[in-house]
Amino acid sequence: MSILYLLIPLGVVLMAIAIGVFIWTVRSGQYEDLEGPAYRILMDDDDPMIPRRPHDENKTPGEN
């Protein structure tokens, strides 16, 4: 029974920390744009992923 004198205040302190962290994330804008990152992966990039060397630009893919 005496362990409750330790566990209840410890639980209250942990809950207060969790609520404080949640309020901090809301105020700092962590939940502003939830759909943007999901759609960003679908957007096509115009830049090639593998950079070409300058002397290879005039060759077609089958040439050596």
N, C-alpha and C positions, 0 to 999 in steps of 0.2 A: 504493500500500500504506500510505503514511503517513496517508492520509485516514481509515483505520479507527481510528487512535488518537484521532480526534476523534468519529467517528460512533458508535462503540460506547458510550463514556461518555455521549454526548448521548442516545442511545436508552435507556440505563439510567435516566438522570435523568428523561426524559419518561415512561417507564413507571412510575417511582416516584411521580411527580406524579399520573398517572392513577389509580393504585391508591389513593393518599392521598385524592383527591377522591371516589372510589367509596366508600371506607370512611367518609368524612365524611357522604356522603348517606345511607348505610344507618343510621348512628348518629343522624342528625337526623330520621329517620322519613319520608323521601321516598317509600319504597316500601311504606308501611303499608297503604294502601287503594287498590288499583289498579282495582277495579271500581266504586267509588262515583261517581266523576265520569262514568263511562259511563252509569250508571243515572240520575244526577241530571238529565240532559237530557230524559229521558222522563217525569219527574214533572211533573204539571200544576200550574201556579200558579193560585191562586184570585184573585190580584190582577190587575186589568186592566193590560195593557201600556201603554195610552194613557190618561192621566188625563183625566177629564171635568171640565168647568167646573161649578161649583155650580148655575148657572141652567139647564143642559142636562139635569139628572138627571130632571126630570119629563116631558120630551119623549120621544116614541117615535122610532125611527130615521128614519121617513119624514117627520116634521114639520119645518118650517122655523122 
